[in-house]
Amino acid sequence: MIYHDWLYGKWELPDFIEKIVHTKPMIRLRAISQASGPACFLPINIPSRFQHCLGACFLAFEALKYNRNFSDYGILLPLSALLHDAGNPPFSHLSEPFLKEITGKDGESFLENILDGSDTEKIIRDLGIASEAVVRFVTGEMFPFSNILHGSLDLDNLDNISRFNKSTGMASEHDYDAPRIASAFRFMNGKWALLGSVFSEAKKWQKARKLAYKTIYTFPHLDAAIMLYRAVELAFLEEELKYDFFLQDDYGAIAYLLKRCNKRTRKLVDRFLRWQWYDEVFCAEIFEPSQKIKDIAASGWEGRKKLADYLCRKLGLSQEQTCAYIGKGRDARKIEVPFFGKDGTFTYDKYEPNIIYRIKVYISPETQIVRRKVAQLVSEFIS
């Protein structure tokens, strides 16, 4: 089978990869976007998790070409790369906090549940590999071998950032050659390293990552995603999110929220689908946060809920009229993989990330009169 990847060109899939591509867990990924919601309902062009996983798989084969000593993992590595996002819930990271509350697993470890009893698992077993080994590789438990897929600069991130930036029109001077970096991985002395010749290319990835997350944390992506997030949160609080919700693709999950959930959730989803996004009425990017801000951000969905509900009470708004985001930015990342020079020495990335904490508030357009009060209320909440 010839697969036409718009990022890497034509690629003839190996037989065992082609068989996996035709299975239900992979078919599901075609309808889960690389962002936080169904691709066709977001106001920017977004690839699917299916495309991204095949891209990571392609890069895995590029890495294997130059690591003959890694032949024992010649099937496990590309197989794990292909399936690394198959455990994602619908809307990916957006609904992951609630997946963890209900199942105790995140989008990586939930792969075990997705594979259990599936047609994918049978093919994996026929290859002489236990599905548990794939899960352990994806979750990074097969250290140090799995670091190439579950590390700082890894095959997942190489494809993810490049594919997201180019599809959303954010390709820039920071664009990098992902296959070149992937082919520079070497497993030596019990750890992964990169050839020093790709150091400048890897630094481009670092800058490109910042660009990608700048898109994720701003208009129009976050304005749309935060409404869907609040809708899922309210459904969770009403105990309406059952196990089968997390087995859906993005479109099945939208139907689930509209048909099986409370009125407030349905209102938010309806407005999301119509592109009737809420207005951003407060935005703060904080480089030196107080301990309280750090604690609120670390509490995840609970901190966001507390801020949104606090504003609702103070402003006299209903829960579906207010959405809040508070979190620790993922923009900056240090490259932990060492670089191997021609002189046989290892060098390391000296970059120290400057973490951004963000607080954003969105309210429905019909609430104009209360907007001027939001900044003061947020200040009270975080002080």
C-alpha positions in Angstrom: 0.0 0.0 0.0 1.3 3.4 -1.0 0.5 6.2 1.6 0.7 9.8 0.4 1.9 11.8 3.3 1.7 15.5 2.5 4.6 16.1 4.8 7.0 13.4 3.8 5.7 12.3 0.3 4.9 8.8 -0.9 5.6 6.0 1.4 5.1 2.3 0.8 3.8 0.9 4.1 5.4 -2.4 5.3 2.9 -5.2 5.4 2.6 -5.3 9.2 2.0 -1.6 9.3 -0.6 -1.8 6.6 -2.5 -4.4 8.5 -2.6 -2.3 11.6 -3.7 0.8 9.6 -6.9 -1.1 8.6 -7.9 -1.9 12.2 -10.6 -0.2 14.2 -8.4 1.7 16.7 -6.5 3.3 13.7 -9.7 4.0 11.9 -11.0 5.8 15.0 -7.9 8.1 14.9 -8.8 9.4 11.5 -11.7 11.2 13.2 -9.7 12.5 16.2 -7.9 15.8 15.5 -4.4 16.8 16.5 -6.0 19.7 18.4 -8.7 20.0 21.0 -11.8 19.3 19.1 -13.2 18.0 15.7 -11.1 19.4 12.9 -14.0 20.7 10.8 -15.5 22.7 13.7 -12.2 24.5 14.6 -11.4 27.7 12.7 -8.0 26.6 11.6 -6.8 23.7 9.5 -5.9 20.7 11.7 -4.5 17.3 10.8 -5.8 14.1 12.4 -4.1 11.9 15.0 -4.1 9.2 12.3 -1.9 11.3 10.0 0.4 12.2 12.9 0.8 8.6 14.0 1.7 7.5 10.5 4.2 10.4 10.4 5.8 9.3 13.7 5.9 5.7 12.3 7.7 7.0 9.2 10.3 8.7 11.4 10.8 5.5 13.4 11.8 3.7 10.2 14.2 6.6 9.4 15.8 6.1 12.8 16.1 2.4 12.4 18.1 2.7 9.1 21.0 3.9 11.1 20.7 1.7 14.2 21.4 -1.8 13.2 22.2 -2.6 16.8 18.6 -1.8 17.6 17.2 -4.6 15.3 15.6 -6.4 18.2 13.2 -3.4 18.3 12.7 -3.3 14.5 9.0 -4.1 14.8 8.2 -2.8 18.3 9.5 0.8 17.7 7.5 1.6 14.5 4.5 -0.3 15.9 4.6 1.7 19.0 5.1 5.0 17.1 2.1 4.1 14.9 -0.1 3.4 18.0 1.2 6.0 20.4 -1.9 8.1 20.2 -4.4 5.3 19.8 -5.3 5.6 23.5 -6.3 9.2 23.2 -9.8 10.1 24.3 -12.0 12.2 22.0 -10.8 15.8 21.8 -7.4 14.4 22.9 -5.8 16.4 25.8 -9.0 18.4 26.3 -10.9 15.5 27.8 -7.9 13.6 29.2 -8.2 15.0 32.8 -11.7 13.5 33.0 -10.5 10.2 31.5 -8.0 10.1 34.3 -10.6 10.8 37.0 -12.9 8.0 35.7 -10.3 5.3 34.7 -7.2 6.3 36.5 -5.3 6.4 33.1 -4.1 9.0 30.8 -4.1 9.1 27.0 -1.0 6.9 26.8 -1.8 4.2 29.4 -5.4 4.0 28.1 -4.0 2.4 25.0 -4.1 -0.9 27.0 -7.9 -0.6 27.1 -8.2 0.3 23.5 -6.1 -2.7 22.4 -7.7 -5.2 24.7 -9.7 -7.7 22.6 -9.3 -5.5 19.4 -8.4 -6.6 15.9 -5.2 -4.7 16.4 -4.2 -6.8 19.4 -4.6 -10.0 17.3 -2.2 -8.7 14.6 0.3 -7.6 17.3 0.2 -11.0 18.9 0.7 -12.7 15.5 3.8 -10.7 15.1 5.1 -12.3 18.3 4.8 -9.2 20.4 2.7 -8.8 23.5 0.4 -5.7 23.4 1.7 -5.0 26.9 5.1 -4.3 25.4 3.6 -1.8 23.0 1.9 0.0 25.9 5.1 0.0 28.0 7.0 1.5 25.0 4.4 4.2 24.5 4.3 5.2 28.2 8.1 5.3 28.4 8.3 2.4 30.8 10.7 0.6 28.6 13.5 2.9 29.5 16.0 3.7 28.0 14.9 2.2 24.7 11.6 4.0 24.7 13.1 7.5 25.1 13.2 7.9 21.4 9.4 8.0 21.4 8.8 9.2 25.0 11.4 11.9 25.7 12.0 15.6 25.3 12.9 15.7 21.6 11.5 12.5 20.3 9.8 11.0 17.2 6.4 12.0 18.4 7.4 15.7 18.9 9.3 15.9 15.7 6.3 15.0 13.6 3.7 16.7 15.9 5.2 20.2 15.8 6.1 20.2 12.1 2.8 18.8 11.0 0.8 21.2 13.2 2.7 24.3 12.2 2.6 23.6 8.5 -1.1 22.7 8.4 -2.1 25.7 10.3 -0.1 28.0 8.1 2.5 28.7 10.8 5.5 27.4 9.0 8.3 29.9 9.3 12.1 30.4 9.4 12.0 28.0 12.4 10.8 25.1 10.1 13.1 22.1 10.5 13.9 18.8 8.7 12.2 16.1 10.9 13.5 13.1 8.9 17.0 14.4 9.1 16.8 14.7 12.8 15.2 11.3 13.2 17.9 9.7 11.1 20.5 11.3 13.4 19.4 9.3 16.5 22.0 6.8 17.7 21.6 4.2 20.5 25.0 4.1 22.1 26.4 3.3 25.6 22.9 2.4 26.8 21.2 5.6 25.8 19.9 7.6 22.9 22.0 10.4 21.5 21.8 12.7 18.4 24.7 13.4 16.0 26.1 16.8 16.7 25.6 17.7 13.0 21.8 18.2 13.6 22.2 20.5 16.7 21.2 23.6 14.8 18.2 21.7 13.2 17.1 20.6 16.7 17.3 24.1 18.0 14.9 25.1 15.1 12.5 22.5 16.5 12.7 24.1 19.9 11.7 27.5 18.4 9.0 25.9 16.2 7.5 24.3 19.3 7.1 27.8 20.8 5.3 28.9 17.7 2.9 25.9 17.8 1.9 26.5 21.4 1.5 30.2 20.7 -1.2 29.2 18.2 -2.7 26.7 20.7 -2.9 29.2 23.5 -4.4 32.1 21.5 -7.3 33.1 19.2 -8.9 31.3 17.4 -7.9 27.9 18.8 -8.3 28.5 22.5 -11.4 30.6 22.1 -13.2 27.6 20.5 -11.5 24.8 22.6 -12.3 26.4 26.0 -16.0 26.3 25.3 -15.9 22.6 24.4 -13.7 22.0 27.5 -16.3 23.6 29.7 -19.0 21.6 28.1 -17.2 18.3 28.9 -16.4 19.5 32.4 -20.0 20.2 33.1 -21.0 16.8 31.8 -18.4 15.2 34.1 -19.7 17.1 37.1 -23.2 15.8 36.3 -21.8 12.3 36.2 -22.9 12.0 32.5 -19.5 10.9 31.2 -19.5 7.1 31.1 -16.7 4.8 30.0 -18.0 4.5 26.5 -17.6 8.3 26.0 -13.8 7.8 26.0 -14.1 5.2 23.2 -15.7 7.6 20.8 -13.9 9.6 18.1 -14.4 13.4 18.0 -17.7 13.3 16.1 -19.1 10.5 18.2 -18.3 12.5 21.3 -20.0 15.6 20.0 -23.2 13.5 19.4 -22.8 12.0 22.9 -22.7 15.5 24.5 -25.7 16.7 22.5 -27.9 13.6 23.1 -27.0 12.4 26.5 -25.9 15.4 28.6 -27.3 18.3 30.5 -28.8 21.5 29.0 -25.8 23.7 29.9 -23.4 21.3 28.1 -25.7 21.1 25.1 -25.8 24.9 24.9 -22.0 25.2 24.9 -21.6 22.5 22.3 -24.3 24.1 20.0 -22.5 27.4 20.1 -19.2 25.7 19.5 -20.5 24.0 16.4 -22.0 27.3 15.1 -18.6 29.2 15.7 -20.3 31.5 18.2 -17.3 31.7 20.4 -17.1 33.5 23.6 -15.1 36.7 24.0 -11.8 36.8 25.7 -12.3 39.3 28.5 -9.1 38.7 30.5 -5.6 37.6 29.5 -2.5 37.4 31.6 0.9 35.8 30.8 3.0 35.5 33.9 6.7 34.6 34.0 7.1 34.9 37.8 4.0 33.4 39.3 3.1 33.4 42.9 3.0 30.0 44.7 -0.8 30.2 44.7 -0.9 30.6 40.9 1.4 27.6 40.6 -0.8 25.6 42.9 -4.0 26.5 41.1 -2.4 25.6 37.7 -1.1 22.3 39.1 -4.6 21.3 40.2 -5.6 21.1 36.6 -9.3 21.0 35.8 -10.3 21.7 39.4 -8.5 25.0 39.4 -10.1 26.1 36.2 -13.5 25.1 37.5 -13.0 27.0 40.7 -12.0 30.2 38.8 -14.9 29.9 36.4 -17.4 29.2 39.1 -16.1 32.0 41.3 -16.6 34.5 38.4 -20.1 33.1 37.8 -21.1 33.7 41.4 -19.6 37.2 41.6 -21.0 38.3 38.2 -24.4 36.6 38.5 -23.8 34.4 35.4 -24.7 30.8 34.8 -22.0 28.2 34.5 -22.3 27.8 30.7 -21.7 31.6 30.3 -18.2 31.6 31.7 -15.1 29.6 30.8 -11.7 30.0 32.4 -8.2 28.7 31.6 -5.3 28.7 34.0 -2.3 26.6 33.3 1.5 26.1 33.1 2.6 26.6 29.5 4.1 23.8 27.4 5.7 26.2 24.9 9.4 25.8 26.0 11.2 22.5 26.3 14.8 21.7 27.0 16.4 19.1 24.8 17.5 16.4 27.1 19.0 14.1 24.4 22.8 14.5 24.4 24.6 15.4 21.1 27.5 13.2 20.0 30.4 15.0 18.4 33.0 13.8 15.9 35.5 13.9 18.7 33.6 11.3 20.6 32.3 13.6 23.3 28.8 14.4 24.4 27.4 17.9 24.6 24.1 19.1 26.1 21.5 21.7 25.3 22.1 24.6 27.7 18.8 26.2 27.1 16.8 26.9 30.3 13.1 27.3 29.6 11.3 30.4 30.8 7.9 28.9 31.7 4.8 31.0 31.0 1.7 30.7 33.3 -1.5 31.8 31.5 -4.8 33.0 32.9 -7.6 33.6 30.5 -11.3 34.2 30.9 -14.1 33.9 28.3 -17.7 34.9 28.7 -20.7 34.8 26.4 -21.2 37.9 24.2 -24.5 38.9 25.7 -22.9 39.7 29.0 -21.2 43.0 28.0 -22.1 44.9 31.2 -20.0 42.7 33.5 -16.8 42.7 31.6 -15.1 45.6 33.4 -15.3 43.7 36.7 -13.5 40.5 35.5 -9.9 41.7 36.0 -10.5 42.8 39.6 -12.2 39.5 40.4 -9.4 37.4 38.9 -6.9 39.4 40.9 -8.9 38.7 44.1 -9.1 35.0 43.2 -5.3 34.5 42.7 -4.2 36.7 45.6 
